[in-house]
């Protein structure tokens, strides 16, 4: 914006300066020319009284020596039917024609002009006073005047650029503060506020931003309180269910383990609801996969499902919160258990590429009959792993990645969750492309 304002001020001020200074420069040039010619005519007029008294060459020479043009050898007096006194540069024909005129005339010569001033002496005689005006006299002082005018134009342009830059800097500072505050709020800093400053429009925008931030803070606080309250309410039926399972003895041990895991999830929800809104925007995908496979392994064991986790031995950073990645992985694994028969094998592979991280969930089920339709509506119908695809798709697209459906090496469906990474998320040390 500041650069644009500077260019605009230069263009506008330059046009204004040219509109005024170009005519003024021409006036200065014409003034200098008129001044030189007027001075020449004044000096010629000073000799008219002398010619009225005498036409003797010696007397005329003394009179000419008293003028500046005479001392510089630029003055001559032509007496009809008599000698020429001084240095003449005008052609004889022009001098002869000037005698018959009643007013002064100018003749252009190489290097300047000759002013021819006729003087009537008596009925039969006349004279012509010739004053030579060099070209330098016609333009004397013009260059200096033009230099001054150019300097004034440059000062005007620089001054306008400085004023425009100061005004633009005020607008830019206010806009940048508003942008930085919006970025901070988007990253979860709900305490971000800005002091309204700058033009009236930006002051109004800043005031509206502060009001919006306050409302968002209140809404999120109410949402966290509601989530925590609902989670607390779940404790009563969970406790009753635990007491009922305890009465069933050893046969209910798998159910008790599942109930314990459910209670842990409820505790996690309560903790997350109480946690400040500004949570980390990245997590270790390998750690999340190990944790979720540990959770689902109990159910896989009950259903006699072979499974394996590949590539999750070393940390792999992805630009999504751990809670959101956990929800997506649970949705994909839940599809496997929901839409394939007991005893169906499945596997999870973590693939780390240069610009993206892939989580591949494959199974040995019947597959998805219509992958395109499953991606469009987030459900597979009677296929393998269709339900919950919408959760994983939204997570992938939030990073600029994608969700793909393919046939797995196990014979069933394979869901590929690709999360794109920025250069700051990429590993240091050249581990790109690792797959273990």
DRENLOTOR-361316 format. One record per residue: x, y, z of N, C-alpha, C in turn. Coordinates in steps of 0.1 Angstrom, whole numbers. Example, Ala and Ser with C-alpha at 12.3 -4.5 7.8 and 13.67 -1.06 7.14 Angstrom:
# DRENLOTOR-361316
   n.east   n.north    n.up   ca.east   ca.north   ca.up   c.east   c.north    c.up
      132       -57      78       123        -45      78      132       -33      78
      128       -22      71       137        -11      71      129         0      79
This chain:
# DRENLOTOR-361316
   n.east   n.north    n.up   ca.east   ca.north   ca.up   c.east   c.north    c.up
        8       -12       0         0          0       0        9        13       0
       19        12       8        28         24       9       35        26      -5
       39        16     -11        45         17     -25       35        23     -35
       23        18     -34        13         23     -43       10        37     -41
        9        41     -28         6         55     -25       18        64     -30
       30        59     -28        42         67     -33       42        69     -48
       39        58     -55        38         59     -70       27        69     -74
       15        68     -67         4         77     -70        8        91     -68
       14        94     -56        18        108     -53       28       113     -63
       38       105     -68        48        109     -78       40       113     -91
       31       104     -95        24        106    -107       16       119    -107
        8       121     -96        -1        133     -95        7       145     -94
       17       145     -85        26        158     -83       33       161     -96
       38       151    -103        46        153    -115       37       160    -125
       25       155    -127        15        161    -136       12       175    -133
       10       178    -120         7        192    -116       19       201    -118
       31       196    -114        43        204    -116       45       207    -131
       43       197    -139        45        199    -154       35       209    -159
       23       208    -154        12        217    -159       15       232    -156
       22       234    -145        26        248    -141       40       252    -145
       49       243    -144        63        247    -146       67       248    -161
       61       240    -170        64        241    -184       60       254    -190
       48       259    -188        44        272    -192       53       283    -186
       56       281    -173        64        291    -166       78       292    -172
       84       280    -176        97        280    -182       97       287    -195
       86       285    -203        85        292    -216       84       307    -214
       77       311    -203        75        326    -200       89       331    -197
       97       324    -189       110        329    -185      119       330    -197
      118       321    -207       127        322    -219      122       334    -227
      109       336    -229       105        347    -237      108       361    -230
      107       361    -217       110        373    -209      125       377    -211
      134       367    -211       148        370    -213      151       375    -227
      144       370    -237       146        375    -250      140       389    -252
      129       391    -246       123        405    -247      132       415    -240
      137       411    -228       146        420    -221      158       424    -229
      164       414    -236       176        417    -244      173       426    -255
      162       424    -262       158        433    -273      154       447    -269
      148       447    -257       144        460    -252      156       468    -248
      166       461    -242       178        468    -239      186       474    -251
      185       466    -262       192        470    -274      185       482    -280
      171       482    -279       164        494    -284      166       506    -276
      168       504    -263       170        516    -254      184       522    -257
      194       513    -260       207        519    -263      207       526    -276
      199       521    -286       198        527    -299      190       541    -297
      180       541    -289       173        554    -287      181       564    -281
      191       560    -272       200        570    -266      209       577    -276
      211       572    -288       219        578    -298      211       587    -307
      198       587    -306       190        595    -316      193       610    -313
      193       615    -301       197        630    -299      210       634    -305
      220       624    -304       233        628    -309      233       629    -324
      225       621    -331       224        622    -346      217       635    -350
      208       639    -341       201        652    -344      211       664    -344
      222       663    -336       231        674    -335      243       673    -345
      247       660    -347       259        659    -356      259       645    -363
      266       645    -374       268        632    -381      282       629    -384
      291       637    -377       305        635    -378      309       622    -372
      318       614    -379       322        601    -374      329       601    -361
      337       612    -358       344        612    -345      335       614    -334
      326       624    -336       316        627    -326      307       615    -323
      303       608    -334       294        596    -332      302       585    -325
      315       583    -328       323        573    -321      324       575    -306
      325       588    -302       326        591    -288      313       588    -281
      302       591    -288       289        588    -282      286       573    -281
      290       566    -291       288        551    -291      297       545    -280
      308       551    -277       317        545    -267      311       546    -253
      301       555    -252       295        557    -239      284       546    -236
      280       538    -246       270        527    -244      277       514    -243
      270       505    -236       276        491    -234      278       484    -247
      268       485    -256       269        478    -269      281       484    -277
      283       497    -276       294        503    -284      307       499    -278
      308       498    -265       321        493    -259      324       479    -263
      314       471    -265       316        456    -269      316       454    -284
      316       465    -292       317        464    -306      305       458    -313
      293       461    -307       280        456    -312      271       467    -318
      277       479    -320       269        490    -324      275       496    -336
      266       501    -345       270        507    -358      260       518    -361
      264       529    -368       255        539    -373      258       541    -388
      247       539    -395       247        541    -410      240       554    -414
      248       564    -419       243        577    -424      241       576    -439
      229       580    -443       226        579    -458      236       588    -465
      241       583    -476       251        590    -484      263       594    -476
      266       586    -465       278        590    -457      284       577    -452
      295       578    -444       302        567    -439      294       559    -428
      299       547    -426       293        539    -415      303       539    -403
      297       543    -392       306        543    -380      303       531    -371
      314       524    -366       312        512    -358      313       499    -366
      310       488    -360       311        475    -366      297       471    -370
      295       469    -383       282        465    -389      282       450    -392
      271       444    -389       269        430    -393      257       427    -402
      248       437    -402       236        435    -410      239       437    -425
      232       430    -434       234        431    -448      230       446    -453
      237       451    -463       235        464    -468      220       466    -473
      215       456    -479       201        457    -484      191       459    -473
      193       452    -461       184        453    -450      186       467    -444
      198       473    -444       200        486    -439      193       496    -448
      194       494    -461       188        504    -471      173       504    -469
      167       492    -467       153        491    -465      148       497    -452
      157       496    -442       153        501    -428      152       516    -428
      160       523    -437       160        538    -438      146       543    -441
      139       535    -450       126        539    -455      115       537    -445
      118       529    -434       108        526    -424      107       536    -414
       96       536    -406        94        545    -396       95       539    -382
       97       526    -381        99        519    -368      110       509    -369
      115       505    -357       126        496    -357      122       482    -362
      132       475    -367       130        462    -372      142       453    -368
      139       440    -368       149        430    -364      153       421    -376
      166       418    -377       171        409    -387      178       398    -380
      174       386    -384       181        374    -378      194       372    -385
      205       371    -377       218        368    -382      224       356    -376
      234       350    -382       241        339    -375      247       343    -362
      242       337    -351       247        340    -338      239       351    -330
      228       356    -336       220        365    -329      210       373    -338
      207       385    -333       198        394    -341      204       408    -342
      200       415    -353       204        429    -355      192       437    -354
      192       447    -345       181        457    -343      185       469    -352
      176       473    -361       178        484    -370      168       495    -367
      173       506    -362       165        517    -357      167       529    -366
      156       532    -375       158        543    -384      157       557    -377
      164       567    -382       164        580    -376      163       590    -388
      153       599    -387       151        609    -398      159       622    -394
      168       626    -403       177        637    -400      171       650    -406
      168       650    -419       162        662    -426      154       656    -437
      149       665    -447       141        660    -457      148       650    -466
      160       651    -468       167        643    -478      176       633    -471
      179       634    -459       189        625    -453      183       617    -441
      189       606    -439       184        597    -428      196       589    -423
      193       582    -412       204        573    -407      197       561    -400
      205       550    -398       200        538    -392      210       534    -381
      205       532    -369       213        527    -358      212       512    -357
      223       505    -358       223        490    -358      229       486    -345
      221       478    -337       226        471    -325      225       456    -326
      236       450    -325       237        435    -326      235       429    -312
      225       420    -311       222        413    -299      226       398    -300
      237       394    -293       241        380    -294      231       370    -289
      231       357    -294       222        347    -289      223       345    -274
      235       347    -269       237        345    -254      229       355    -246
      228       367    -251       220        377    -244      205       374    -244
      201       367    -255       187        364    -256      183       353    -246
      192       345    -242       189        334    -232      197       336    -219
      201       348    -216       209        350    -204      200       348    -192
      204       339    -182       196        337    -170      185       326    -171
      183       321    -184       172        311    -186      176       298    -180
      189       294    -182       193        281    -177      192       280    -161
      197       291    -155       196        292    -140      182       291    -136
      173       299    -143       159        299    -139      152       285    -141
      156       278    -152       151        265    -154      156       255    -143
      168       257    -139       174        248    -128      166       250    -115
      163       263    -112       155        266    -100      141       260    -101
      135       261    -112       122        255    -114      122       240    -113
      132       234    -119       134        219    -118      136       215    -103
      144       223     -96       146        220     -82      133       221     -74
      125       231     -77       112        233     -70      103       221     -73
      103       216     -86        95        205     -90       99       192     -82
      113       190     -81       118        178     -74      114       179     -59
      115       191     -53       111        192     -39       97       190     -37
       88       194     -46        74        192     -45       71       177     -46
       77       170     -55        75        156     -57       79       148     -44
       92       151     -40        97        144     -28       88       147     -16
       84       160     -14        75        163      -3       62       156      -4
       56       155     -15        43        148     -17       45       133     -14
       56       127     -18        59        113     -15       60       111       0
       67       120       6        69        119      21       56       120      28
       48       130      24        35        131      31       26       119      28
       26       114      16        18        102      12       23        90      20
       36        89      21        42         77      28       38        78      43
       38        89      49        34         90      63       19        86      65
       11        91      56        -3         88      57       -5        73      54
        2        67      44         1         53      41        6        45      53
       17        49      59        23         41      70       13        40      82
        5        51      84        -5         50      95      -16        40      91
      -20        40      79       -30         30      74      -24        16      75
      -12        14      70        -6          1      70       -4        -4      84
        1         4      93         2         -1     107      -11        -6     113
      -21         2     111       -34         -2     116      -39       -15     109
      -37       -16      96       -42        -28      89      -34       -40      94
      -20       -39      95       -12        -50     100      -16       -54     114
      -19       -45     123       -23        -48     136      -36       -56     136
      -45       -52     127       -58        -59     126      -55       -73     120
      -46       -75     110       -43        -88     105      -37       -97     115
      -27       -91     122       -20       -100     132      -30      -104     143
      -39       -95     147       -48        -99     158      -58      -110     152
      -62      -109     140       -71       -119     134      -63      -133     133
      -50      -132     130       -43       -145     129      -41      -151     143
      -38      -143     153       -37       -148     166      -50      -154     171
      -61      -147     168       -74       -152     172      -77      -165     166
      -74      -166     153       -76       -179     145      -68      -190     151
      -56      -187     157       -47       -197     163      -51      -201     177
      -62      -194     182       -67       -198     195      -64      -189     206
      -57      -178     204       -55       -168     214      -67      -159     216
      -76      -163     225       -89       -156     227      -87      -143     234
      -76      -141     240       -73       -129     247      -68      -117     239
      -66      -120     226       -61       -110     217      -71       -99     214
      -66       -86     216       -75        -75     214      -65       -64     208
      -71       -54     201       -63        -44     195      -69       -30     198
      -60       -20     199       -65         -7     202      -69         0     189
      -81         4     187       -86         11     175      -77        23     171
      -72        23     159       -63         34     155      -64        35     140
      -59        47     135       -59         48     120      -71        55     115
      -74        54     102       -86         60      96      -99        55     103
     -110        63     100      -123         59     107     -127        45     103
     -125        41      90      -129         28      86     -122        17      93
     -109        18      95      -101          8     103     -104         9     118
     -107        20     123      -112         21     137     -124        13     139
     -134        15     129      -146          7     130     -144        -8     129
     -135       -12     120      -131        -26     118     -125       -31     131
     -116       -24     137      -110        -28     150     -120       -30     161
     -129       -20     162      -139        -21     172     -148       -33     170
     -152       -36     157      -160        -48     154     -152       -61     157
     -139       -60     154      -131        -72     157     -131       -75     172
     -129       -65     180      -129        -67     195     -142       -72     200
     -153       -67     194      -166        -72     198     -168       -87     194
     -163       -90     182      -164       -104     177     -156      -113     186
     -143      -109     189      -135       -117     198     -141      -120     211
     -147      -109     217      -153       -111     230     -165      -121     229
     -172      -120     219      -184       -129     217     -179      -144     215
     -169      -145     206      -163       -159     204     -158      -165     217
     -151      -156     225      -146       -161     238     -158      -166     247
     -168      -158     247      -180       -163     256     -186      -175     250
     -188      -176     237      -194       -188     232     -185      -201     234
     -172      -200     232      -163       -211     235     -163      -215     249
     -163      -205     258      -164       -208     272     -177      -216     276
     -188      -211     270      -200       -218     273     -200      -232     267
     -194      -234     255      -193       -247     249     -185      -257     257
     -173      -251     263      -165       -260     271     -172      -264     284
     -179      -254     290      -187       -258     302     -198      -268     299
     -204      -267     288      -215       -277     284     -209      -290     282
     -197      -291     275      -191       -304     272     -186      -310     286
     -181      -302     294      -176       -307     307     -188      -312     316
     -199      -305     315      -211       -308     322     -217      -321     317
     -218      -323     304      -223       -335     298     -214      -347     302
     -201      -345     302      -192       -356     305     -193      -360     320
     -195      -350     328      -197       -353     342     -210      -361     344
     -220      -358     337      -233       -365     338     -232      -380     334
     -222      -383     325      -220       -397     321     -214      -405     332
     -209      -399     342      -202       -407     352     -212      -416     360
     -224      -411     362      -234       -418     370     -238      -431     363
     -242      -431     350      -246       -444     344     -233      -453     342
     -221      -447     340      -210       -456     339     -207      -463     352
     -209      -456     363      -207       -462     376     -216      -473     379
     -229      -471     375      -239       -481     376     -236      -493     368
     -231      -491     356      -227       -502     347     -215      -510     352
     -206      -503     358      -194       -510     364     -199      -519     376
     -208      -514     384      -213       -523     395     -220      -535     389
     -228      -533     378      -234       -545     373     -225      -555     367
     -214      -550     361      -204       -559     355     -196      -566     366
     -194      -559     377      -187       -566     388     -194      -578     394
     -208      -577     392      -216       -588     397     -215      -600     388
     -211      -598     376      -211       -609     366     -198      -618     367
     -188      -613     375      -176       -621     377     -167      -621     365
     -158      -632     365      -147       -632     354     -152      -632     340
     -164      -638     336      -168       -637     322     -170      -623     317
     -172      -613     326      -174       -600     321     -161      -591     321
     -149      -598     321      -137       -591     322     -134      -582     309
     -137      -587     297      -135       -579     285     -144      -566     286
     -156      -568     290      -165       -557     291     -160      -547     301
     -154      -552     312      -149       -542     322     -137      -535     317
     -129      -541     309      -118       -534     303     -123      -523     293
     -133      -527     285      -139       -517     276     -145      -505     284
     -151      -508     295      -157       -498     303     -146      -489     309
     -135      -495     314      -124       -487     319     -119      -477     308
     -118      -483     296      -113       -474     285     -123      -463     283
     -136      -466     284      -146       -455     282     -145      -445     292
     -143      -449     305      -141       -439     315     -129      -430     313
     -119      -436     308      -107       -428     305     -110      -418     294
     -118      -422     284      -122       -412     274     -130      -401     279
     -139      -404     288      -147       -394     295     -138      -384     302
     -128      -390     310      -119       -381     317     -111      -372     307
     -108      -378     295      -101       -370     285     -109      -358     280
     -122      -361     278      -131       -351     273     -132      -340     284
     -134      -343     296      -135       -333     307     -122      -325     307
     -110      -331     307       -98       -324     307      -96      -315     295
     -100      -320     283       -99       -311     271     -109      -299     272
     -121      -302     278      -130       -291     279     -126      -280     288
     -118      -284     299      -113       -274     308     -100      -268     304
      -94      -273     294       -81       -268     289      -83      -255     282
      -74      -246     282       -75       -233     274      -77      -236     260
      -83      -226     253       -87       -229     239      -75      -230     230
      -64      -224     234       -52       -224     225      -45      -237     227
      -48      -247     219       -41       -260     220      -31      -261     209
      -22      -271     210       -12       -273     200      -18      -277     187
      -13      -272     176       -19       -275     163      -11      -285     156
       -3      -293     163         4       -304     157        6      -315     167
        9      -327     162        10       -339     171       19      -349     164
       22      -360     172        30       -371     167       21      -381     162
       20      -383     149        11       -393     143       14      -407     147
       27      -410     149        31       -424     153       26      -427     167
       27      -417     176        22       -419     190        7      -421     190
        0      -413     182       -15       -414     181      -19      -428     176
      -12      -433     166       -15       -446     160      -12      -457     170
       -1      -456     177         2       -467     187       -8      -467     198
      -13      -455     202       -23       -454     213      -36      -460     208
      -40      -456     196       -53       -461     191      -53      -476     188
      -42      -481     183       -42       -495     180      -41      -503     193
      -35      -498     204       -36       -504     217      -50      -505     222
      -58      -494     220       -72       -494     224      -80      -504     216
      -79      -505     203       -87       -514     194      -82      -528     195
      -70      -530     200       -64       -544     200      -73      -553     209
      -79      -548     220       -87       -556     228      -99      -562     221
     -105      -553     213      -117       -558     205     -112      -567     194
     -101      -564     188       -96       -573     177      -92      -587     183
      -87      -587     195       -84       -600     201      -97      -608     204
     -108      -601     208      -120       -608     211     -126      -613     198
     -124      -606     187      -130       -610     174     -120      -619     166
     -109      -622     171       -99       -630     164      -94      -624     151
      -92      -611     152       -87       -603     140      -72      -602     140
      -65      -607     130       -50       -604     129      -49      -589     125
      -39      -583     131       -36       -569     127      -21      -566     129
      -17      -555     122        -3       -550     123       -3      -535     121
        7      -529     128        10       -515     126       24      -513     121
       25      -506     110        38       -505     103       42      -490     102
       55      -487     104        60       -474     102       58      -464     113
       54      -469     125        51       -460     137       61      -461     148
       73      -463     144        84       -465     155       90      -452     158
       92      -443     149        99       -430     151       88      -419     151
       91      -408     157        81       -397     157       79      -391     143
       66      -388     140        63       -382     127       53      -371     130
       57      -358     128        49       -347     131       39      -344     120
       27      -341     124        16       -337     114        9      -325     119
        5      -316     110        -1       -303     114      -15      -303     118
      -19      -312     127       -33       -313     132      -32      -317     147
      -42      -312     155       -43       -316     169      -44      -331     171
      -39      -336     182       -39       -350     185      -54      -355     186
      -63      -347     192       -77       -351     194      -84      -353     180
      -81      -344     171       -87       -345     158      -82      -357     150
      -69      -360     151       -63       -371     144      -69      -384     151
      -70      -384     164       -75       -396     171      -89      -399     166
      -98      -388     165      -112       -391     160     -112      -396     146
     -103      -392     137      -103       -397     124      -98      -411     123
      -88      -415     131       -83       -428     131      -93      -438     137
     -100      -433     148      -111       -442     154     -122      -444     144
     -125      -433     136      -136       -435     126     -132      -445     115
     -120      -445     111      -115       -455     100     -115      -469     106
     -109      -470     118      -108       -484     124     -122      -489     128
     -131      -480     132      -144       -484     135     -152      -489     123
     -149      -484     111      -155       -489      99     -150      -504      97
     -138      -507      99      -133       -520      97     -141      -530     106
     -142      -527     119      -149       -536     128     -164      -536     125
     -170      -525     120      -184       -525     118     -188      -532     105
     -180      -531      95      -184       -536      81     -176      -548      76
     -169      -554      84      -162       -567      80     -165      -577      91
     -165      -590      86      -168       -601      95     -157      -603     105
     -161      -609     117      -151       -612     127     -140      -622     121
     -128      -620     125      -117       -627     120     -110      -621     108
     -116      -610     103      -110       -603      91      -98      -595      95
      -87      -598      88       -74       -591      92      -75      -576      87
      -67      -568      94       -65       -554      90      -51      -549      93
      -47      -538      87       -34       -533      90      -34      -518      88
      -25      -511      96       -24       -497      95       -9      -493      92
       -7      -485      82         7       -481      78        8      -466      79
       19      -462      85        22       -447      85       34      -445      75
       31      -436      66        40       -433      55       44      -418      56
       57      -415      57        62       -402      58       68      -398      45
       62      -388      38        68       -383      25       75      -370      27
       79      -364      16        86       -351      16       76      -340      20
       64      -340      15        55       -329      17       42      -334      24
       41      -346      27        28       -351      32       31      -364      40
       22      -367      49        22       -379      57        9      -387      54
       11      -400      52        -1       -408      48       -4      -418      59
      -16      -420      63       -21       -430      72      -30      -440      63
      -25      -452      61       -32       -461      53      -39      -472      61
      -52      -473      61       -59       -483      68      -65      -493      58
      -60      -506      59       -64       -516      49      -70      -528      57
      -79      -535      50       -85       -547      55      -87      -557      45
      -90      -570      49       -92       -581      40     -107      -584      38
     -115      -574      39      -130       -575      37     -134      -575      23
     -147      -573      20      -152       -574       7     -149      -561      -1
     -144      -551       5      -141       -538      -2     -153      -529      -3
     -151      -518     -10      -162       -508     -12     -167      -509     -27
     -179      -511     -29      -184       -513     -42     -183      -501     -51
     -186      -489     -45      -186       -476     -52     -178      -466     -44
     -165      -466     -46      -157       -456     -38     -161      -442     -40
     -164      -438     -53      -168       -424     -55     -180      -420     -47
     -190      -428     -47      -202       -425     -39     -200      -425     -24
     -191      -434     -20      -187       -434      -6     -181      -422      -1
     -172      -416     -10      -165       -403      -6     -175      -392      -7
     -185      -392     -16      -194       -381     -17     -204      -380      -5
     -209      -392       0      -218       -391      10     -213      -396      24
     -200      -400      24      -194       -404      37     -199      -417      42
     -204      -426      34      -209       -439      39     -208      -448      27
     -205      -461      31      -203       -471      20     -215      -480      18
     -225      -478      25      -236       -488      24     -233      -501      30
     -232      -511      21      -228       -525      26     -213      -527      24
     -205      -518      20      -191       -520      18     -183      -522      30
     -170      -520      28      -160       -523      39     -158      -512      49
     -153      -501      45      -150       -491      54     -155      -477      50
     -168      -475      50      -174       -463      44     -178      -453      55
     -184      -457      66      -189       -448      76     -178      -441      82
     -180      -428      85      -170       -420      91     -159      -414      82
     -161      -417      69      -151       -412      60     -151      -396      59
     -163      -391      62      -164       -376      62     -155      -370      72
     -154      -376      84      -145       -370      94     -131      -370      90
     -126      -381      84      -113       -382      79     -110      -372      67
     -120      -371      59      -119       -363      47     -117      -348      51
     -126      -344      60      -125       -330      65     -111      -327      71
     -106      -337      79       -93       -335      85      -82      -333      75
      -83      -342      65       -72       -341      54      -73      -328      46
      -85      -324      43       -87       -312      35      -83      -299      43
      -84      -300      56       -80       -289      65      -65      -286      64
      -57      -295      60       -43       -293      58      -39      -292      43
      -49      -292      34       -46       -292      20      -44      -306      14
      -46      -317      22       -44       -330      18      -57      -336      12
      -58      -349      12       -69       -356       6      -72      -369      12
      -83      -375       9       -87       -388      13      -90      -397       1
      -84      -408       0       -85       -417     -12      -89      -431      -8
      -97      -437     -17      -101       -451     -15      -95      -460     -26
      -90      -471     -22       -83       -480     -31      -85      -495     -27
      -80      -504     -35       -80       -518     -32      -67      -521     -24
      -68      -528     -13       -56       -531      -5      -50      -544      -9
      -37      -545      -4       -30       -557      -7      -36      -569       0
      -44      -567      10       -51       -577      18      -63      -582      10
      -67      -576       0       -79       -580      -8      -91      -571      -6
      -92      -563       5      -103       -555       8     -101      -541       4
     -106      -532      12      -105       -518      10      -93      -512      16
      -88      -501      11       -77       -493      17      -81      -479      17
      -81      -472      28       -84       -458      30      -71      -451      32
      -68      -442      23       -55       -434      24      -58      -420      29
      -54      -417      41       -55       -403      47      -42      -396      45
      -42      -386      37       -30       -378      34      -31      -364      40
      -21      -361      49       -20       -348      55       -8      -340      50
      -10      -329      44         1       -321      39        8      -314      50
       21      -311      48        29       -304      58       36      -292      52
       37      -282      60        45       -270      56       60      -273      58
       69      -265      53        83       -267      56       87      -267      70
       79      -260      79        82       -261      93       79      -274     100
       69      -281      93        65       -294      99       74      -306      94
       82      -303      84        90       -314      78      101      -318      88
      105      -331      87       116       -335      96      130      -330      92
      138      -328     102       152       -324      99      161      -336     100
      170      -338      90       178       -349      90      176      -359      79
      167      -356      70       165       -364      58      158      -377      60
      147      -377      69       140       -389      70      128      -390      61
      127      -381      51       115       -381      42      115      -394      35
      102      -399      33       100       -411      25      102      -423      33
      104      -422      47       106       -434      55       94      -442      56
       95      -455      55        84       -464      57       89      -477      63
       86      -479      76        91       -491      83       82      -502      85
